[in-house]
Amino acid sequence: MAVPGVIPVAYEPKHRTETIGRYAEGQFLASITYAFPEGFRLEEGWEDQKRLYAVLHTFDTEGNYRDSDIWCAGTWAEQQRDPGGDASPLTRAQVHRATLLRSLPRRSYTDIAIRPFSVTHEDVRFGLVIREDEGEQWAELYPDRLAFAEPWDGTYDT
């Protein structure tokens, strides 16, 4: 079965798709995710290259990509220095994502269906990208690494 033109993404409370849904102007997908910049090589100092992002992607009602708000809250190294603090990157990312979500009028958390898209920010790829290996195709959310595939019911694999 070929990858559909519009890919369903299931809303799953308390899981990695808990901040997706619809709002007055279309659909949204929000996340908090760590990512390395393109071309990164694992070596000493990697902790300063692994960045934590708060992300909000918006789409129209047909699932066409509109825009992204992508904000770096800090690095893995910073998070390790203050893991539970109010100023930690994770706390900052959570606050920023909540602010972004509050800005969406008439927001409701529910399943969405979006078209593939890709955007690069600070040398990091964000998007829903079609992938293929050994004749099998799937859609993968970057940099979150959530894979969507047959039976195309919106569930994901990591």
Disulfide bonds with the S-S distance in Angstrom:
none
